[in-house]
Every structure is written in C-alpha cells, then in structure tokens.
Amino acid sequence: MKRAYLEDFIEERIEENSHLFTLEELAFISKNRKCIDKVYLLGAINSRDCFKNSQFL
C-alpha cells in the first residue's frame, strides 16, 4: 500500500513539473520509471538531511 502511494506521489510531482522537461526527457522518464523513483527518493532524503543539518535551524 505505501509503495503504491509513494509511486503515485512521485508521478504527480513529475506531472506538476512537466514544463521543466523536454519531450525526450519525459519519454526517458516513462521508460525508466523504477530508476527515476529511486533518484527522486535519494534527492528527497538528501534534501531532508541537508535541511536537518542546516545552521539556520
């Protein structure tokens, strides 16, 4: 259940930001969904860690 929710969440983020991608990039994203999901998660985790360790907190 959680996995399906996460995949839907990532898909929504990509759709909301589709204007940032070329048609070729969107085709690549579609063909490499599992890899894109992993890269998105790595970015989310990394940004969370950077924010948590920020000197501004």
N, C-alpha and C positions, 0 to 999 in steps of 0.2 A: 504494500500500500504506500509506504513512504517513498519508495523508488519511483512509482508512477507519479506521485505528486511532485517530486523533485524534477523529473523529466519534463513534466508539463510546465513547471515554473521556468525552467531554462528555455524551453521553446517559446514561452510568452515573452521572455526578455529579448530573445533573438528577433521575434516578430516586431516588438515595440521599437527595436533599434535597427530594423532592416534598412533604413535610409543610410546607415553608415557603411553598408556593404555594397559591392558591385554584384551584378547578376552572377558572375563567375564565382564569386566568394559565397554567395548564397547556395549555389549548386554544390560547391565543395562542402559546405556545412551540412547540407542534406545527405550527401553521400558518406559523410564521416561523422555521423551523429554521436556514436559512443565516445569517440576521441574528443569531440567538441564538448560533450558533457563533462568529461574529466578535466579538460583545460579550464572550463568555466568554474568548476568546483575548486581547482587549485588556485585560481585567481581570487575567488571569494574567501577562501581560507587564508591566503596570504594577506589580503587587504584587512581582514579581521585582525590578524596577528599584528600587522603594522599599526593599526589604529589602537589596539590594546597596549602596545608598547610605546605609543606616542608620548612625547614630552608635554603635549598640550592637555593631557588629562589631569 
